Structures are given as C-alpha cells and as structure tokens.
Amino acid sequence: MLFAVICADKPESLDLRMATRPPHVEWLNGLNAAGTLKIAGPFLDANGKPNGSLLIIAADDIDAAKAIASQDPYAKAGLFANVEIKPYNWVFNNPEA
C-alpha cells in the first residue's frame, strides 16, 4: 500500500534543513534501493527555498508508514512543525500500474 508523507518545516529552519540534508538524502537512497520510496521532493516557498517535504512510500499499513517516516533524519533533527501520513492511490502516470 502507498502512503503520502506530507511534512511542513518549522519557520526559519532552512539552515537546519541544509545541515541535515546529506544524511536525509542517504536515508532516501536506502529507501529507494529497497523499493520503498516511490516519489520524494521538497515543497518550496515563494522564494523557491525548500520549506517542507513530500514522500510517497510503500508500507504494509499506516503503522509501518509511521515507523518509516520516524527514521527520516529531518524528523530526528526536529525540522518538521507537523507530519501528516495518509493512504495514497497513485492513479495517473504510475509506472507500476
């Protein structure tokens, strides 16, 4: 099952995001290699600077999705003001469909 992990950064946290980016990308590469990661990228503010994240991940259930999301180095660093995890149905342009 797929889940959307929608994360909003805390205000004024761009420096923390950039400092934590290398381990975050390494973590994403691991999820990708395992086939867990389907889509990932940042949300952007009006100036084109990252201010949140969107991940689409495969997990057995919501609890497994929460466990995966909790391992994100950004989450561990306290970057996010909030994280929302929702079941997701990839209908259009899904390469696996």
ABEGO torsion letter per residue (X at the ends): XBBBBBBBBBBGAAAAAAAAAAAAAAAAAAAAAAGABABBEBBBBAAGBBAEBBBBBBBABAAAAAAAAAABAAAAAGABABBBBBBBBBABGBAAX
